[in-house]
Amino acid sequence: MGKFEEVLAELAERKDEFGRQRYVPRDFVEKLKPLGVYRASTPVRFGGDPMPPARFLRMIERISAVDGSTGWVASFGSQLVYLGSLPLESQAKMFAGGPDVVFAGALFPVQDAVPTERGYRVSGRWKFASGSMAADIICVGIPGDDASAGKPRGALLRPEDVEIVQDWDVEGMRGTGSFDLVVKDVEVPREWTFVRGGAPLLDEPLYQYPAITYAAQSLSVVSAGVARAVLDFAEEVGSGRASITGAPKLADRAYYRAAIAEAEASLRSARAYFYEAAEEAWQSILDGAGVSDRENAHLRLSAAHLARTASEVVDRVVSVSGTAVIFNEHPLRRLVADAKVPQSHAFLSLAMYDAAGAVFMGQPPTVPAFR
């Protein structure tokens, strides 16, 4: 058994623990580091081992097939690309202890920050800080200014300067630890802020990949892992479990076989488009052309489509799985709840279809921060 499989086996044993405590603990995050999760977006110049996006996304999908919450937390290993516009001197300090930096944050709602001679005095409360319990550095959102062309800034803080309010009480993705962050009157030097979506200061291939788009893909692929787990369960259980009423087992029912086959085709088709778009965009970077607006639109559309398709696949499986699924302890209950979460994220909403369609027709995208 390889190292990755060993970590996945431990995750299978501990995922219920993570759900009960509502976050993935630091000791398990430490076990993800040797897999390359948290150096996958660290610049080469600072000791990183950047992965092509499709390779990283496949890793997150596999983790998510065991536990969606842990896949969601691990997906933030991609988001160091957000920091491409952070001054290089600050990046050097951030990676001084090694390339495996765990980044977490909550950009919204953007909170006012008072400009000071050195930077910004920050106070406020931010929501949805997934993975913050194990973070090495934490980001919060503050307003933009003339220097950022109106784009919001991220302010980077040490974990000890942030209060984590453990108020995450949800049904789906329960173990993500997406708690609120509270900061009280902390001065953040200007060099420890960055422009969200700003031009990267690093001339490395991964930092030419659209940062916000990559974040959307990393969250979307979690849904594919969850849907895969649902289909694997449905095929295994359908093959062997008889009905409590004495009716034929599920695999002997034509409607069940057809529904599972249709679900397989739908998920695999959406995945194929998703990975095709990622690989084509990456090849464009390697060829020196960069990611075009049209290629970015395919990245955003395929990510939104995968999240929605995965949720629909799970619904289809549940609809033909009989009465056993209504019980709270049924294994599908947690997976159903997890599958609903990614499509509700603003990065993956139905608005992405309209925005992508506008780009395909030569018009500006209809949503902000589309790339």
C-alpha positions as CSV (number, residue, x, y, z in Angstrom):
1,M,0.0,0.0,0.0
2,G,1.4,3.4,-1.0
3,K,1.6,6.4,1.2
4,F,-1.5,8.0,-0.5
5,E,-3.5,4.8,0.1
6,E,-2.4,4.7,3.7
7,V,-3.7,8.2,4.3
8,L,-7.0,7.4,2.6
9,A,-7.4,4.3,4.7
10,E,-6.9,6.4,7.9
11,L,-9.3,8.9,6.6
12,A,-12.0,6.2,6.1
13,E,-11.6,5.3,9.7
14,R,-11.6,8.9,11.1
15,K,-14.1,10.7,8.8
16,D,-16.9,10.3,11.3
17,E,-14.7,11.8,14.0
18,F,-14.1,14.8,11.8
19,G,-17.8,15.2,11.2
20,R,-18.6,15.1,14.9
21,Q,-16.0,17.7,15.9
22,R,-16.8,19.7,12.7
23,Y,-13.3,20.2,11.4
24,V,-10.3,18.3,10.1
25,P,-7.6,18.5,12.8
26,R,-4.1,19.6,12.4
27,D,-2.6,16.1,13.0
28,F,-4.4,14.8,9.9
29,V,-3.6,17.9,7.8
30,E,0.1,17.2,8.7
31,K,-0.4,13.8,7.0
32,L,-1.6,15.4,3.8
33,K,1.6,17.4,3.5
34,P,3.9,14.6,2.5
35,L,1.4,13.9,-0.4
36,G,2.2,17.3,-1.8
37,V,-1.2,18.8,-1.2
38,Y,0.2,21.9,0.4
39,R,3.2,22.5,-1.8
40,A,1.2,21.9,-5.0
41,S,0.9,25.7,-5.5
42,T,4.0,26.9,-3.7
43,P,6.4,28.7,-6.2
44,V,9.4,26.7,-7.3
45,R,11.6,29.6,-6.2
46,F,10.4,29.0,-2.6
47,G,10.9,25.2,-2.7
48,G,7.5,24.3,-4.0
49,D,6.6,21.4,-6.3
50,P,3.7,22.9,-8.3
51,M,1.4,20.4,-9.9
52,P,-0.4,20.8,-13.2
53,P,-4.0,21.7,-12.2
54,A,-5.6,18.5,-13.6
55,R,-3.2,16.4,-11.5
56,F,-4.0,18.3,-8.3
57,L,-7.7,18.1,-9.0
58,R,-7.6,14.4,-9.5
59,M,-5.9,14.1,-6.1
60,I,-8.6,16.1,-4.4
61,E,-11.3,14.0,-6.2
62,R,-9.8,10.8,-4.7
63,I,-9.7,12.3,-1.2
64,S,-13.3,13.5,-1.6
65,A,-14.5,10.1,-2.6
66,V,-13.5,9.0,0.9
67,D,-14.7,12.1,2.7
68,G,-16.0,15.3,1.1
69,S,-15.2,17.5,4.0
70,T,-11.5,16.5,4.0
71,G,-11.4,16.9,0.2
72,W,-12.8,20.4,0.6
73,V,-10.1,21.3,3.2
74,A,-7.4,19.8,1.1
75,S,-8.6,21.7,-2.0
76,F,-7.3,24.9,-0.4
77,G,-3.8,23.6,-1.2
78,S,-4.5,25.2,-4.7
79,Q,-5.2,28.6,-3.3
80,L,-1.7,29.8,-2.7
81,V,-2.0,31.0,-6.3
82,Y,-4.2,33.7,-4.8
83,L,-1.1,35.2,-3.3
84,G,0.7,35.8,-6.6
85,S,0.4,39.5,-6.2
86,L,1.8,39.5,-2.7
87,P,5.2,41.2,-2.5
88,L,8.0,38.7,-3.1
89,E,9.8,39.7,0.1
90,S,6.7,38.7,2.0
91,Q,6.3,35.4,0.1
92,A,10.0,34.6,1.0
93,K,9.2,35.1,4.7
94,M,6.0,33.1,4.5
95,F,7.8,30.1,3.0
96,A,11.0,30.5,5.1
97,G,10.0,27.5,7.3
98,G,9.3,25.3,4.2
99,P,7.0,25.0,1.2
100,D,4.1,23.2,2.9
101,V,2.1,26.3,4.0
102,V,-1.6,25.7,5.0
103,F,-3.6,28.7,3.8
104,A,-7.1,29.4,4.9
105,G,-9.3,32.5,4.9
106,A,-12.6,34.2,4.6
107,L,-12.8,37.1,2.2
108,F,-16.5,37.9,2.7
109,P,-18.2,39.9,3.8
110,V,-15.5,42.5,3.1
111,Q,-14.9,44.5,6.3
112,D,-13.7,48.1,6.5
113,A,-10.0,48.6,7.3
114,V,-8.6,51.9,8.5
115,P,-5.4,53.0,6.6
116,T,-2.4,53.6,8.7
117,E,1.1,54.8,8.0
118,R,2.3,51.1,7.8
119,G,-0.8,49.5,6.3
120,Y,-4.3,48.8,7.6
121,R,-5.9,48.5,11.0
122,V,-8.3,45.5,10.6
123,S,-11.4,44.6,12.6
124,G,-14.5,42.6,11.8
125,R,-16.1,39.2,11.4
126,W,-15.9,37.0,8.3
127,K,-17.7,33.8,7.4
128,F,-16.9,30.4,5.9
129,A,-13.2,30.1,6.8
130,S,-12.9,26.5,5.8
131,G,-9.8,24.7,7.2
132,S,-8.9,27.5,9.5
133,M,-8.3,25.3,12.6
134,A,-5.1,23.9,11.0
135,A,-4.0,27.0,9.1
136,D,-0.5,28.4,9.2
137,I,-1.6,31.7,7.7
138,I,-5.1,33.2,7.6
139,C,-6.6,35.7,5.1
140,V,-9.5,38.1,5.6
141,G,-11.1,40.4,3.0
142,I,-10.7,44.2,3.2
143,P,-11.8,46.9,0.7
144,G,-9.8,47.8,-2.4
145,D,-8.4,51.2,-3.1
146,D,-7.0,53.2,-6.0
147,A,-3.9,51.1,-6.0
148,S,-5.9,47.9,-6.4
149,A,-8.2,49.4,-9.1
150,G,-11.1,48.8,-6.8
151,K,-10.5,45.1,-6.4
152,P,-10.7,43.8,-2.8
153,R,-7.6,43.1,-0.9
154,G,-6.7,40.1,1.2
155,A,-5.0,40.8,4.5
156,L,-2.7,38.0,5.9
157,L,-2.6,37.4,9.6
158,R,-1.0,35.0,12.0
159,P,-3.4,32.5,13.5
160,E,-2.8,33.9,17.0
161,D,-4.2,37.2,15.8
162,V,-7.5,35.7,14.9
163,E,-10.4,34.4,17.0
164,I,-12.1,31.3,15.4
165,V,-15.7,31.2,16.4
166,Q,-16.8,27.5,16.1
167,D,-20.3,28.2,14.9
168,W,-20.4,25.8,11.9
169,D,-23.7,23.8,12.4
170,V,-24.7,22.3,9.0
171,E,-25.7,19.1,7.5
172,G,-23.5,19.0,4.4
173,M,-19.7,19.2,4.5
174,R,-20.0,19.2,8.3
175,G,-16.3,18.5,8.9
176,T,-14.9,21.4,6.9
177,G,-14.6,23.7,9.9
178,S,-15.9,26.6,8.0
179,F,-16.1,28.8,11.1
180,D,-16.3,32.5,11.5
181,L,-13.2,34.6,11.9
182,V,-13.1,37.6,14.3
183,V,-10.3,40.1,14.2
184,K,-10.1,43.0,16.7
185,D,-7.9,46.0,16.0
186,V,-4.9,44.3,14.4
187,E,-2.6,46.3,12.2
188,V,-1.6,44.5,9.1
189,P,1.5,45.9,7.2
190,R,0.8,46.9,3.6
191,E,3.3,44.3,2.4
192,W,1.2,41.6,4.0
193,T,-1.8,42.4,1.8
194,F,-2.5,41.4,-1.8
195,V,-5.0,42.3,-4.5
196,R,-7.5,39.5,-5.0
197,G,-7.2,38.7,-8.7
198,G,-4.2,41.0,-9.1
199,A,-1.4,40.5,-11.6
200,P,1.0,37.8,-10.2
201,L,4.6,38.9,-9.5
202,L,5.9,35.4,-10.3
203,D,6.8,34.2,-13.8
204,E,6.0,30.6,-13.2
205,P,3.5,28.6,-15.3
206,L,1.0,27.9,-12.5
207,Y,0.8,31.5,-11.6
208,Q,-0.4,32.2,-15.2
209,Y,-3.4,29.9,-14.5
210,P,-6.4,32.1,-13.5
211,A,-6.4,32.0,-9.7
212,I,-10.1,32.5,-9.0
213,T,-11.0,29.9,-11.7
214,Y,-8.6,27.4,-10.1
215,A,-10.3,28.0,-6.7
216,A,-13.7,27.2,-8.4
217,Q,-12.3,24.0,-10.0
218,S,-10.8,22.8,-6.7
219,L,-14.2,23.1,-4.9
220,S,-16.2,21.7,-7.8
221,V,-14.1,18.5,-8.0
222,V,-15.1,17.7,-4.5
223,S,-18.6,17.0,-5.7
224,A,-17.3,14.5,-8.3
225,G,-15.6,12.6,-5.5
226,V,-18.7,12.5,-3.4
227,A,-20.8,11.4,-6.4
228,R,-18.3,8.7,-7.1
229,A,-18.7,7.4,-3.6
230,V,-22.5,7.3,-4.0
231,L,-22.3,5.4,-7.3
232,D,-19.8,2.9,-5.9
233,F,-22.1,2.3,-2.9
234,A,-25.2,2.0,-5.0
235,E,-23.5,-0.5,-7.3
236,E,-22.2,-2.6,-4.4
237,V,-25.4,-2.6,-2.4
238,G,-27.6,-3.0,-5.4
239,S,-25.8,-6.2,-6.3
240,G,-26.3,-7.9,-3.0
241,R,-29.1,-6.6,-0.8
242,A,-32.7,-8.0,-1.0
243,S,-35.7,-5.9,-0.2
244,I,-37.3,-6.1,3.3
245,T,-40.6,-6.8,1.5
246,G,-39.3,-9.8,-0.3
247,A,-39.1,-8.0,-3.6
248,P,-36.2,-8.6,-6.0
249,K,-32.9,-7.1,-5.0
250,L,-32.1,-3.8,-6.6
251,A,-29.8,-5.1,-9.2
252,D,-32.6,-7.3,-10.5
253,R,-34.9,-4.3,-11.2
254,A,-34.6,-2.8,-14.7
255,Y,-35.3,0.7,-13.5
256,Y,-32.5,0.5,-11.0
257,R,-30.0,-0.8,-13.5
258,A,-30.9,1.9,-16.0
259,A,-30.8,4.7,-13.5
260,I,-27.4,3.7,-12.2
261,A,-26.1,3.4,-15.8
262,E,-27.5,6.8,-16.7
263,A,-25.9,8.3,-13.6
264,E,-22.5,6.8,-14.5
265,A,-22.7,8.3,-18.0
266,S,-23.7,11.7,-16.7
267,L,-20.9,11.9,-14.1
268,R,-18.2,10.6,-16.4
269,S,-19.3,12.9,-19.2
270,A,-19.2,16.0,-16.9
271,R,-15.8,14.9,-15.6
272,A,-14.4,14.4,-19.1
273,Y,-15.3,18.0,-20.0
274,F,-13.9,19.3,-16.7
275,Y,-10.5,17.6,-17.1
276,E,-10.4,18.3,-20.8
277,A,-10.8,22.1,-20.2
278,A,-8.1,22.0,-17.4
279,E,-5.6,20.2,-19.6
280,E,-6.2,22.4,-22.6
281,A,-5.7,25.6,-20.6
282,W,-2.6,24.2,-19.0
283,Q,-1.2,23.2,-22.4
284,S,-1.9,26.8,-23.7
285,I,0.3,28.1,-20.8
286,L,3.1,25.7,-21.6
287,D,2.9,26.7,-25.2
288,G,3.4,30.3,-24.3
289,A,-0.1,31.5,-25.3
290,G,-1.6,31.8,-21.9
291,V,-5.2,31.1,-21.0
292,S,-7.6,32.9,-23.3
293,D,-11.0,34.3,-22.2
294,R,-12.7,31.6,-24.1
295,E,-10.6,28.9,-22.4
296,N,-11.3,30.4,-19.0
297,A,-15.0,30.4,-19.8
298,H,-14.8,26.7,-20.5
299,L,-12.9,26.2,-17.2
300,R,-15.7,28.1,-15.3
301,L,-18.5,26.4,-17.1
302,S,-17.2,22.9,-16.8
303,A,-16.6,23.5,-13.0
304,A,-20.2,24.7,-12.5
305,H,-21.6,21.9,-14.7
306,L,-19.7,19.2,-12.8
307,A,-20.9,20.4,-9.4
308,R,-24.5,20.5,-10.7
309,T,-24.3,17.2,-12.5
310,A,-22.8,15.5,-9.4
311,S,-25.7,16.7,-7.3
312,E,-28.2,15.5,-9.9
313,V,-26.4,12.1,-10.1
314,V,-26.8,11.7,-6.3
315,D,-30.5,12.6,-6.5
316,R,-31.0,10.0,-9.2
317,V,-29.4,7.3,-7.1
318,V,-31.4,8.2,-4.0
319,S,-34.7,8.2,-6.0
320,V,-34.3,4.5,-6.9
321,S,-32.7,3.2,-3.7
322,G,-35.8,2.4,-1.8
323,T,-37.0,3.2,1.7
324,A,-33.7,2.3,3.4
325,V,-32.3,5.8,2.5
326,I,-34.9,7.6,4.7
327,F,-33.1,6.5,7.9
328,N,-30.6,8.9,9.4
329,E,-27.9,6.3,9.9
330,H,-28.0,5.2,6.2
331,P,-24.6,5.8,4.6
332,L,-26.1,7.8,1.7
333,R,-27.5,10.5,4.0
334,R,-24.2,12.1,4.7
335,L,-23.1,11.8,1.0
336,V,-26.4,13.4,-0.2
337,A,-25.9,16.3,2.1
338,D,-22.2,16.7,1.0
339,A,-23.1,16.6,-2.7
340,K,-25.5,19.6,-2.3
341,V,-22.8,22.0,-1.0
342,P,-20.4,22.7,-3.9
343,Q,-23.1,23.8,-6.4
344,S,-24.3,26.4,-3.8
345,H,-20.9,28.2,-3.8
346,A,-20.9,31.5,-5.6
347,F,-18.1,30.3,-7.8
348,L,-20.2,27.5,-9.1
349,S,-23.7,29.0,-9.3
350,L,-26.1,29.0,-12.2
351,A,-24.8,32.5,-13.0
352,M,-21.7,30.9,-14.5
353,Y,-23.7,29.4,-17.4
354,D,-24.8,32.9,-18.4
355,A,-21.3,34.4,-18.0
356,A,-19.7,31.6,-20.0
357,G,-22.3,32.0,-22.7
358,A,-21.7,35.7,-22.9
359,V,-18.0,35.1,-23.5
360,F,-18.6,32.5,-26.1
361,M,-20.6,35.1,-28.0
362,G,-18.0,37.8,-27.8
363,Q,-19.5,39.7,-24.9
364,P,-18.0,40.5,-21.5
365,P,-18.8,38.0,-18.7
366,T,-21.9,38.9,-16.8
367,V,-20.5,38.2,-13.3
368,P,-17.5,39.9,-11.5
369,A,-14.2,38.0,-10.9
370,F,-14.8,35.6,-13.7
371,R,-11.1,34.9,-14.0
